[in-house]
Amino acid sequence: MSPQKIPATVVTGFLGAGKTTLIRHLLANAGGRRIALIINEFGDIGIDGEILKGCGEALCREKDVIELSNGCICCTVADDFVPTMQKLLDRADPPEHIVIETSGLALPQPLVRAFNWPEIRGRVTVDSVVTVVDAKAMAEGRFADDEEAVARQRAADANLDHENPIEELFEDQLACADMVIVNKTDLLSEADLGRIAGDLGSQVRRGTRLVPTRHGAIDVAALLGVGAAAEDDMENRLSHHEVEGETQHDHDDFVTFVVDLGAGQSRERLLARIAETLAAHDILRLKGFADIEGSGARLLVQAVGPRLNDYFDRPWKMAEARATRLVVIGSRAMDRAAIARSLAD
C-alpha cells in the first residue's frame, strides 16, 4: 500500500448483523485517528447516521459523517460514491482513514472496483473489506435476523439495479472479504459456533480471517492497517455472477445435466464423493443442494473446477420435498454416466 494513499475500510453485511455497532466501537477506540464515515443508509430518515453522529464531537465531527441516501452504493457509484470520495480527499484536512458502511444489499465487488476510477485511484486504497455476519441467524438457518426486513429494504430502493437472491449476496460478501466478523457469539453455544465457523471457513478465500465478536467488539489494531489493497486483487474476489460467467463459453461445446440423489445424505461422505468426482473428471462447475441427515436446513453445494464450497443456506420449507440434486456443467465429451455413478456411490 502506497504511504501517500488514504486507507479505506469497507464494511458490509446484512441488515441487523451489527455493522453500526462495530463502527461505533471503532470510533470509541480510534486512538485519535481522524476517521471519516460514509454511510449508505437510504430512505426518509438516515437512522445509522443519527446513531453515529451521537458518538460525540471529539470522535466524529458532523462534517465527517456523510450519508449516501440515494440507494444501494454499488448502483450509484458514478453519481454518489466517487464524487463524495473526491470531496473528502480534496479537503484541506483530509481524514486519516475512511470507513464505508454499505447497505446490506450492496455487492461489494463493484464498490471495490470503483477505487480504480482515475479520479481517486492515486489517493485512496481499500485497506480491507470487512463482512459482518449474524452468527445467531446463521445458526437458525437464516442469512439475516429479519429476512423480511431485507426484502422491504430491497423494495424501497428505487435505484437498485440488481436482483440477486439473498444467498448470492451473502456469497459475494464472503468472497470479497479480508475479514469476517462473526458477531453475536454470546447468543450461541460452543457447538453452534464451531459449526458456523466451519461453514464460513469453507466459503471464504484462503487467508480470510474469521473473528468471533460480541457486540462488534474487536481490537482496532486488528481492524485497521490491514494493507490489503483490495482494488488490485479483484481476480481473487469474484462475485457469484463472475464465477458463473467463467463457465459461459461456447454453449455448443459444453453441456449441463442433473444428478438426483436420495434424501438423508451424510454431509462428510457426500462432500468426499463430490471432491473425488471433481478430481477424476473434467467438470467445469457443479452446484446444487442436499438433504443432510440430522439437519433441518438445506445444504448448498458449489464448485468451480476443484474448488468446493458448501454451507446451509436456509431451513427446508414445511411442504418442500427434501432431496439432493446436483447440476453438473462440463465439456460435451465428459462421461456423464461415470460422473453420475461416482456422485451416487
N, C-alpha and C positions, 0 to 999 in steps of 0.2 A: 504494500500500500504506500503510495507516494505521501511523504510528510506534508506536502502542500495541500493535499485534499482533505476536506472535512469529512469525517466518518459519519455514516447514517445507519441506523438500525431499523429494519423493517419488522414490525410486529404484526403477525397475522393470527387468525384463529376465529372460530365461530362465535356468534353472539352468546354471551354468558360464560365463556371459557375462563375469563379472568384477565383479559388484555389490559383493561384500565387499571385494575388492581396492581398488576405487575408494573405498569408505568408509574403509578403513584409511589410504589416502593422505590423505584429507580430514582425518582425526583427527590424523595426524602433522604436518599443516601448517595447523592450525586457527588459529594465531596467538593463542592464549589464549582463544578463544571457548568459552563453556560450551555444549557440544553434548550433547543427549540423543538416544539411538538407540532407535528402535522397530523390532524385527526380527521379521519374520513367518516365522520358521523353525518348522516343526512336525514332530512325531514324538517318539520316545523321548528323543533327545538333540539339544539345540539347538546344532548344530555351529557355525553362524555366530556365535552369541552367545559361545561359548567363545573363538573366534578373536579377536573384537573386545575381549573382556574382557582378553585378553593384551596389549593395546596399552599398558598402564601406567596406574597410578592417577592420574597427573598429567593424562593425556589423556582418559580416560573412567572416571569412578568407577563402581563396580559398580551403584550405585542409578540411574545414568543410562543403563544398558543394559537395556532392557525387551524381553522376548521374548513374542510372542503366538503360542502354540503350539497353539491350538485349531482351526487350519485356515486356509484362504485368507482373507486380511484383508478382501477385499471381500465375503465371505459372512458375516462375523462383526462387521460394523460396529457394530451396536447393542449386542451383548453384550460385545465386547472393545475395539474401537478407540476409540469415543467415551468410555467410562469411563476408559480409560488416558490419553487426552488430558486429560480433566478433572483427573485426579490430578497429572499433570505441571504443568499450568497453575496448580493450586492450591497448589503448593509455596511455602514461604517464600522459596526461592531458585530460581525457575523458570529453565529454560535460556534461553540467548540465541538458540538455533537448534535445531530438531528435524529429525532425519534419519530417514526411514521407509524401510526396505528391505522391499519387498514380496516375497512368493513369486512365482516365475516364472509361476504360474498365475493371479495376480490380474488382474482387469480394473481398470485404473487409473481409469476414469471414475466408477464408484460410490464409490471411495475419495475422490476429489477432491470429489465432491458431498457427502460426509459432513462436509466442513468448513463446510457451510452449516447444520448442525444447530444449533439455538438455544443449546445448552449450550456450544458452543465458538466459534461464528462471530465473536463480538465480540473474541476474544482471540488468534486464530491465523489465519494465512493461508498458502496454498500459494505459496511463493516461486518454485518451479519444479517441473516434472515432468521427471525425467532418465531416459531409457531407455538401457540399456547393451546393445549389440549385439555378438555374437561374429562379428567380420569373417571369421575363418578358416572358421567353419562356413558362413556365407553364401556364401563363395567356392566352397565344395564342395557348394552346393545344399541346405543344411540351415538350419533356424532356430536350432538349438541343437547344441552339440558332441555331446551324447548325448541324442537324442530319446527313446530307450527309458527313460532315467532320468527324463525329464519325464513320461512315461507312468506310471512307477512312482510318482512323486510325486503324480500325479493320483489313482491308485488308493488311495494311502494316506490321502487326505484325506476322512474320512467326512462332513465338513461342506460339502464343495464342492457348490454348488447350480447350477453351470453346466457345460455340456459342450462349450464352444466348441472347434472344431478348432484345432490349433496355429497354422495360418496366420491365423485370425481373431484369436487372442490377440496375435499379432505385429502385425497391422494395428491393433488397438486401442492397443497400447503406443506405436506410432509416431504414431497420430492424436492422442494426448493429450500428446505430449512437447513441451517447450520446447527441450530439448537432447537430441541423440542422441550418446552416446559410442560411437564406432566403435572397439572395443577389439581388441587382439591384432594391430595393424597390422604389428608386427615379423615376423609369420609370413606376410605377403603380398608379392607383387610389386607394383610400382607400377601395372602394368596391371590387376591384380585389384582393387587398392584403388580405382582410378579407376572401374572397373565397379561395385563395391559402392556407392561414393558416389553414382553416377548412379542406381542402383536405389533407394537410400534417399531421395535427393532428390526422386524422383518420387512418393513416398508420404507425405511429411510435409507439415504445414501451412506456408504461407508464413511466413517469419520464424523457423522452427525451425532451430537451428544444428546442423550436423554437426561433431563434434570428434574427429579421429583420435587415439587414445592407444595407448601401450604400457604394459601392467601398470596400467592405470587412472590413470596419472599425468597430472594436469591442474592448472593454476593454480587454486587455491582461490578466488581473487578472481573468476574467471570462473564458478565453480560456485555460489557463494553470493551473495546480494544481487541476484538477477535481478528480483525485484519483479513477477512475472507475475500474481499474484492469480488463479490458475487457476480457483478456485471460482466466480469471477464471469464466466468466459469459456467456460462449458460448451457454448454453442451452436456454438462453433468446434472442439469436441473430441468430436465424435460417435463413438460406438462403431459397430462393424460392424452390429449389430442395430438401432441407432437410424437408421443410414443406410438399412437395409433397410425400416424402418418408415415412412420418408418416402414410399415408393412403395406402401404398403399402403392405398390409398384405396378407393373403391368398385370392387370387382372387376368389376362389370358394365361399367364404363367403360374398363377397361384390359385389355390382352392381352399375352401373352408368346409369343414364337416363337424358334426356334433357327436360326442360320445356320452351316452346316458348311463350312469352308474346307479347303484342302489342307494337307498336311504341308510342312515346309521353308520356312516363311514368312520374308521379310525383316522383321526387327523394325521397322526405320525405316519401311518402306513400309506395313506393317500398321497401325502406330500413326497414321501420316499419314492413311490411309483411314478409320480409326475416328474421328479428330478431325474430318475433313471431313464424315463422315456425321452425327456429333453436332451439328455446326453447321447442317446443312441440314435436319434432320428433328426432329420433336417426340418425342424419346426421353427417357424419364424415367430409365432405368437400363440399363446394359449391363455384362455380366460374362461371363467365360469364360476359356479357356486356349488357348495357341497353341504349336505346334511351331516353333521358330525354327532356321533353318539355322545349322549350326556349333555348336549348343549341345546339351548333354546334359540340360539342365534344362527344365522346363515353365514357360512364361511365363504368369503370372496377370494378367488384364486386368480392370479395374473402372472404371466411370464412373458418376457421378451428375450428371445434367444435362451441362454442358460440361466438368466436371472429370474428367480421365482420369488414372488411376494404373496402373502396370504394374511387375511385379517377378518374378523367378524364384523360385517357391515351393518346388520340390523337383525332384530328378532324375526322369527318366522311369524307370518300373519295367521290369524285364527283359522281361516278357511283355505289357507295355502297348502298345496300338496308338497310335502318335504321330499326333496330329491337331490341328486347330484348330477350336474350337467356341465360338461366341458366343451368349449368351442376351440377347435384346432385350426390354425392357419399355417399353410406351408406350400412348398412347391408342388406342382401337379404330379411330379414323379415320386413323391413320398409314398411309402407303403401304409396306406390308411388302415388296412386290416391289422397289420402288425402293431401299429400305434394303438389302435383300439384294444387289442389283446393286452398290450403292455400296461395300459392305464387300468384295465379291469382286473389284472392278476392280483 
